[in-house]
Amino acid sequence: MSRIEQLEQEWRERLEQECPEYSREVHQSIMSWLLGKDPNRLLDLNLPEWNIAIAAMDYRYRILQQRYLGVAPEMAYKQLMKRLASLFLIRNKIRTWVALSRDRQRSVVDVLQEVIQELLQSDRYLQQQMALIQECTPQRWLQNTLILSTLEEYCLRPIRNQPLLLYRFLNYLRRTQRGGMTNIPTGNLVRLISEELTSDESDGPISLLDRQAIAEYQDTEVFLQQQQSRQAVAEEFEAYLRKTLGEEAARWFRLYLQGRSQEEIATIMNMPIKPIYRLREKVGYHAIRIFAVKYRPELVAHWLEISLSESSLGLTPSQWQTYLDSLTPDQQQLLDLLKSNIPPDKIAEILECKTSQVIAEWSKLYLAAQSLRNA
């Protein structure tokens, strides 16, 4: 049995177990949607890429199962809008734009609906997915359910540490708020060059520069890089937990990454709920206080794009200035040395102190930046 056949068998058994109220035809349609148009493409993936693809399928399926499968179309659409509107950055960006626009009566959901409608009409990836869904099932209710699940997964994809929907909204603003020329130089000829040509035979303008294709390619590349970084961090942290806290902590972490609730994890691990919550606290402490700061800080910083030397700990320019103003001269000196990628033992020699003191002080600086970043 090939890897693809084994994967199909696993999904078939899982759907029969978790969705027994639906027919085999529905199970097959969901499985075809999860595996994609050409499942054999997965055979070309190496092991890390294979694991990422499997995790992506599981994530998609959980979105479908938890929010859309078996829900009435109107309620499912409302749930999608509520989910997307709940994103802090998206909500604030839209509110700010509405406050500055002429039409101040529009709600966040109204604007989101326009952005989503434009995505469905112009985004190539979503158009390909809708064509795939139509091939997977002729049932209209299931088509709508799969499209809504695809929309949520696509809009929430992390691109440069922000949801993809944020960039699509900014593109929407650029297209709807194109300004004209405000100042024409005197004494010079002005030549206007457009990136669009209008043909007499076509209904609309023809773009000379396919910005959508470029944006999709860049988004896909960044998404794959982030997924590979996330997979590397997860594998290293799981190994660290197994070595430090034992197999129970590593197993809890695997189930947590699958999106399981604490109650589900307790059932699967056959443990009372209180030890499960204590295990969560231990894992969280080691993740933030030890693994991300002392054990593999460069790996975590690369994944989250919060590197000190490259990304100023993930702070915005104004946050970075506020952060610097809050530091003592000794802390600023330590930060400058760390930003120069000087190892802690060498910094200890320069500052005439112990390496453990350097690491402890760096932990304080890192957690202070994290608090500011999350404020």
N, C-alpha and C positions, 0 to 999 in steps of 0.2 A: 504494500500500500504506500503510495507516494505521500509526501507531506501535505499536498493540497487535499487529497482524498481523506487523509486523517483529520485535517482541519475541518472539512465539511462534515465529517461524521461527528466530531466533537460539538459543532454548532447545532447539528440536527438533534442530538441527544439533549443539549442544553435547552433548546427551544421547546422540545416536547416536555421537558421537566418543568420549566418556568412559565410556559404559556400553553397549558394543556387545553384551554378553552377554545383555541384556534385550530383550524384545520391544517393538514400537512401542506396544502397549497399555500396558505399564508406563511407557514414556517419556511417553505422553499423560497418564497418571494423575499422575506426578510433576510435569509441567508445570502441570496443573490445580491441584494443591496449591500450587505456588509462586505462581501468578498470583491465586489466591483465587476466591471465588464469583462476583464481578462484575469481570472485568478492565477493563471500560470505565470504572470509577471512576478509573483511573489517568490518563485523559484530562483530568480536572479539575485535575490537579496542575501546579504551576508547575515550572520547571526544577530548582531545588534540591530540591523535594519528590520529583520524578521520580527524581533521582539517588539520594536516600535510599532510595526504594522499590526501585530496582534493586540497590543495595548490600545491602539486607535480604534480597532473594531469593537473591543470591549467597551470603550468610552462611548462610542456611537450607540451601541445597543442599550447601554444604561440610560442615555438620554431618551431614547425611544420608549423604553419600558417604564421609566419613572414618570414621564410627563405627557406622553402623547398617545401611546397605544391604548385603545379602548375608550378614549375621551372624545366627546362630541366635537365636531369641527370648530364650532364657534368658541367653545371653551378652550380647545387646544390652541387656537390662534391667540386668544387672550393671554394664555399662559406663556406663549412665546414672547409677546410684547412685554408682559410683566417681567419676564426673565431678562430681556435685553435692556429694558428701561431701568432695571435695578442696578446696572453697572454704574458705579460712582462717577467715573470719568465721562462716560457717555451722557449721563443725566446732566452733569454740570456743564459740559460743552454745549449741549442743546439749549439748556436754560439761558446760558449767557448769550447765545446767538439769537434766541427769540427775544430776549430783553433789548438787544441792540437793533432788532429789525423793525420794519414798519408794522408788521402784523404781530402784535404782542398777545393775541388771544389764543395762539396755537399752543397745544400741550406737547409734552415730550413724546407721547405716543403718536400724535399726529405727524410729527417730523420723522419719527422712526418708521412709520408706515410708508412714508414717501421714499426713504432711503432703501427699505426692504423691497419695495415695488421696483425701484430702479435697478437694484441688484438682480432681481429675478428677470428683468428685461435685458440687461446688458452684460452681466457677469458670465464669462464663458464657462467657468467651472460649474456654476449652478445650472446653467443650461445643459451641460453635459450630464449632470446628475439627474435633472428632470427627465432627460431622454432615457437614461438608464432605468429610472424608476418606472417609466411607462413600459419598458421592456420587461421589467421584473414582474409586474402585476397589472392585470386589466381592471382590477377593482378600484373604483374611484376613491372610496374612503381610505384604503390602504395607501394609495398614491399620495393623498393629502397628508396622511400621518407621517410617511417617510420624508416628504418634502419639508415639513415643519422640523423634523429631527435633524435633517441635513442643514437647514438654515441655522439652527441654534449652534450646532457643532462648528460650522464654517465661520459664523460671526464671532465666536468666542476663541478662535485660534489665536495663540499668543504670537504676535509679531513685534519684535524688539520690546518685549515685556509688556505690550499693550494688546488689547483685543483687536482683531482685524477690523471689526465694525467701526472702531474709532477712526481708522485711516479711510475707510469707505465713506464715513460721514464727512471727513475733511475734504475728500475729493468731491463729494456732493456739494459742499459749500462753494468750492472753487468754480464748479460749473454753473451754479445758480446765482453767483454773485460776481460775474465777470464785469470788471469795470472798463471804462473807456480811457482815452488819453486825456490827461488833465493839463498838460503843459506842452505846447508846440513851440520848439525853438525858432526864433525869428532869424531870417537870413539863411536858413538851411533848408534843403529839400528833405522832406520826410517820405520814406517809402514804407508802406504797410505790407507786411508779409504775413499771411495766414497759414496755419498748419492744416487748413481744410480747403478743399476744392468743391465747388458746387457744379454738379453735372446737370445738363438739361434732361437727361434720360432717367435720372434717379430722383427719388422723392426727397432725399436729405443730403447733407454734405458728406463728402468722403474724407476721412482723416488720413493725412499723410504720415502720421506718427501714431502707431497703435499703442497708446499709453496703457490701455487695459491689459494687453498681453505682457508688456514689460512689468507692470505692477504685479500681475499674477505670478510671473516667473520669479521676481524678487521675493514675493511673499512666500512662495513654495520653498525657495532655497533657505530663507531665514527660518521657516517653520521646521524643516528637516534638521537644520543645524541645532536648533533649540531642543528638538526631540532627542537627538543623539546625545547632547550634553545632559539632558534630564536623565536619560537612560544610564549614562555613565555615573552620574551622581547617585542615582538610586542603587545601582549595583555596588558601588563602593560603600555607601552608607549601610546597606544591608549586611555586607561583610563585616563592617565595623561593629554593628549591633550584635551580630552573632559572636564575634570575638569578645566584646565588652560585656554585654548584658545577657547573652545566651540565645538559644534557638527560639524561645517564645517571643522575644522582642523582634527578632528578624521576621518571624511568621506574622506577627501583628502588623509590621510595616508593610509586608507584601499585600495583606488583605486591605490595609488602609489605602494603598495606592490603587486598588481595584474599585475604590469608592464605597466600600462597605461601611455601614454604620457600626457604632460600638456594640449595639445589641446583636447585630449579625455576626460580628467578630467573636463575641462571647459564645454564641451558639456553635459556630464552626470550631472554635478552639476548645469547646466544652469546659468553659471556665465561668465563674461568677462574674457579674458585671463590675463589681468594685475593683478586683485585681486588674481588669481590663483598663479601667480608667487610670489606675496607678501606673500601669504599663505605658499608657499614652503620655502621661506626664513625664516619665523617665525618658522615653524616646524623644519627646519634644525638647527636654532640657539638653540632652546630648546632641541633638541636631543643631540647636541655636548656640549653645554655650561652648561646646567642645569641637564637634565635627566641622562646623562652618567657620570657626575662629582659629582653632589650634591644629586640627588634624589635617583637613584638606581645604584651606581657605581659598586657594587659587582656583580649584575646581568649581567650588560653589559660586565664587565671584564671576567666573566666566559664564556659567549657566544663567545666573540671574542678571548679568550685565551690571554688576555693582563693583567692578574692579576699582581699586584705589587709583592705580596709575592710568587706567583707560577711561573709566566712567565716573570718577569722583564719588565712589561708593554709591552710585545710583541716585545721587542728589541733583536737583535742578540747580542752575547757577545761583538763584536767590537763596535756596536752601544751603548750598555749599558755603556761601558767604556767611550766613547765619551760624552755620556749624563752626567755621573757622573763628568767628568772633567769640564763640563760647569757650574756646580752648585756652589753656594757659600757655605761656611761652615754651615750657618744657614739652607740653603735648604737641605743640605746633612743630617743634624741632623733631620729635619722634615721627610725626606724620610725614614730614619732608623726607626723612631718611627711609621710611617705609615706601614712600612713593617712588623713590629712586631704586626700588627693588634690591635694597641691601638686606642680606639675611639677618635674622634676629641676633645670632651669636656675634656677628660683626658690629651690629648696632650696640650691643651690650658693651663691647670693647670701647667703642667711641664714647658712649655715655658713662663708662666706668660703673657699670652695675651688672646684675645677674641677668642671664637670658630669660629666666622665669619671670623676672620683673618686667622685662620688655614685652613678653607675651601677655602678661596680666594687664598691662597698661593698654596694649593694642586691643585686647578684648573689650575694655571699657570704651575705647574710641569707636570700635565697630558697633557695639550695642547702642551707643549714643546716636550714631548715624542712622541705625535701623529705626530707632524710636522717632527720629525726625522725619525719616522717609515714610513711615507709616502714619504719621500724625494727620 
